[in-house]
C-alpha cells in the first residue's frame, strides 16, 4: 500500500490505525489527482478537511475527503466550512 502509486485511483478506502493516518493523508495529497476521493473508516486524516462524514453507527464513521488543487499548489480536502454529516440507517 505504501510503495504503490495511487495516482491512477479515483478513490482510496482506508481502514488504518490512527497513527498511520497522517502518513496516508500525505500520500493522498502527493499522489491522488484533483477530484479523487480518500475515504477513511473510523479515523480522521490528519491535515485534511472532510467534505462529509457518514455515520451509520456512532462508533464507525466514514470520513470522506476530495482532493483539490489550491492556489498554493498544495493538495488538500475541499470544504473549509466544515464537514457535512450524513446519518444512514
Number of C-alpha atoms within 10 A of each C-alpha: 6 8 6 6 13 18 15 10 13 15 20 15 13 17 13 13 10 13 11 13 19 15 14 20 20 16 16 27 22 16 17 24 20 17 15 20 21 25 21 23 19 20 19 21 27 15 13 23 21 27 20 18 21 19 17 13 11 9 9 13 19 24 24 24 29 26 27 19 15 12 7 6 8 11 21 23 26 19 15 10 9 11 17 12 15 13 11 8 6
